[in-house]
């Protein structure tokens, strides 16, 4: 899968995960076409960084997923497609469900159709790897929980030890959960109905360099940004809700491995996160941020938000076995690395390769 005149298409390629993936693929010798509407604050910086770092490898199309012609043109020569572009916030989907539908469902279906038709005409099978979400499993309200220190933990010993597996029934909550879940199912069905080599990664909380976290999405970076700026952090709920967090470089490796093994994993969905070893509550993250900064952080509390899961941890056994993944970065090391990157970004110091590609910071 090295150098070719046909680019790898990354929708949402100027975003957090997309830019890290683009950097990895370009570093590996691939030409990369980024398709991005550039609407999220900060993504223009990511694109400029990529083009400066890989001037001969990175090209870009500024367009919306709802622009069917632009999307078809971008997909026509792609040797692989990583579909990361989306409306990403539950809160936004509650305000404008139609827009959420048009971007996440209609946009995904338009991309699948473009790839299918171009693949058929050109006699090839273009892989499509889709970024889905743990929200496809709903709020998991039926999973009995108990408090363990400052975090919720499942009473069921199997879920407690391993997390939520792909065998969990789908249960879409909120317009965002519905739109991403429907797109998830379309991607899987195109492998079944049209023999398109597709795979789905249902992501938990990914964090790392190039993440411009907000209150609605990217909470690890958001908490760090607020803390570094000396600003208060608002937690919705009691702060004991638990997520498994995964460092960006580890997530990128999963996407690359899915492409490399696409014929073996075609038509499958995997839960992708840090797993039980990297499961933390919001309160535990704040405690570690306070340790890194050497001072207390101002924290306030608000009401629980619609569809919020008290507990979600990915059972990563299937994805690790199928994709041959190494053990993920320890969350404390990864958060320290992200804090280092954010400090450098704030001060205008050029980032190092270690900040971008691999964890190198020790943390207690």
Residue, then its C-alpha position, 0 to 999 in steps of 0.5 A: x500500500x505504498x506510493x501510488x498516483x491514487x490518493x487515500x481520501x480522508x473525509x474530515x481530514x483536517x480534524x483531530x483524528x483525520x489530521x493525525x491519520x493524514x500525517x501518518x499516511x503521508x509519512x508512510x509515502x501515500x498521497x492523501x486527499x483531504x475532504x473537509x468543510x473547515x467549519x470546526x474552529x482550529x482545523x485550518x491550522x491542522x491543514x496548514x500544518x499538514x501541507x507544510x509538513x508534507x507539501x508533495x503528499x497532501x492535497x485538499x478539497x474544501x467542501x461539505x459532505x452534502x455536496x454530492x458532486x464534490x464528494x463523488x469527484x473526490x472519491x473517484x480515484x481513491x485507493x482507500x477511503x477513511x470516512x471521519x467527517x460528521x456532525x459530531x455533537x449530541x447537543x447540536x443534534x438536539x438543536x437541529x436534527x435535520x442538519x444532523x441527519x443530512x450530514x451523517x446519514x445522507x452524506x455517508x450514503x452519498x459517499x458509499x454510492x460514489x465509491x460503489x459506482x466508481x469501483x464498479x466502473x474501474x473494476x476495483x474494490x475500494x475499501x471504506x473504513x468508517x468512524x462510528x461511535x459508542x453512542x450506537x449502544x444507547x445510554x446502557x441504562x440496564x447495566x447495573x452500576x455501583x460506586x467504586x472509589x470516585x467512579x461508576x463500575x458495572x456489577x456484572x463481573x464480565x463487563x467490569x473486567x472487559x467492558x462492552x462488547x460488539x455483541x451488545x444490542x444496538x440502541x440508538x438514543x438522541x438524533x446524533x445516536x440515530x444518525x451515526x448508528x444508521x450510517x454505521x449500519x449502511x457501511x456494514x450493509x454495503x459489504x453484505x449487499x454490494x461486496x464493498x470492502x468496508x469496516x466500522x470502528x465504534x470509537x470511545x474517547x480518543x484524545x491527543x495532539x491536534x485536538x481542539x476540544x470543546x464542551x460538546x466534543x473532545x472532553x479530555x482536551x477541553x478539560x486540559x485547555x480550560x485548566x491550562x487557561x485558568x478557567x473553570x470546568x463544568x461537569x454535566x452530571x456528578x463526574x463519576x461517569x466513566x469512559x475508556x480513553x485512547x491516545x490518538x497514535x493508537x487510534x491511527x494505528x487501528x485505522x491503518x491496520x483495518x485498511x491493511x487487513x480489510x479483506x479479513x475484517x470486511x463487513x465487521x464492526x469493532x469497539x475501539x477505545x483504551x479498554x478497561x486498563x484506560x477507563x477513567x471517570x471525569x473526576x479522576x481525569x481532573x485529579x490527574x490534571x491537578x497533579x500535572x499542573x501542581x494546583x487545584x482546578x475550579x470545577x462546577x456541576x450542571x444537569x446530566x445531558x440527554x443520552x449520557x452514559x454513566x459508564x461506557x468502556x470498550x471491550x477491545x479484545x476483538x479489535x486487538x485480535x483482528x487487527x493485531x494491535x499492541x497494548x495502548x498508551x497508558x492514559x496518564x502518560x498520554x494526558x501528560x503528552x497532550x498537556x505538553x502539546x497544548x502548552x507548546x501550541x499556546x506559546x507558539x513553539x513548534x511541535x516535535x515529532x515525539x509530540x505528534x507521533x508517540x507518547x514520550x512523557x512519563x507521568x506518575 
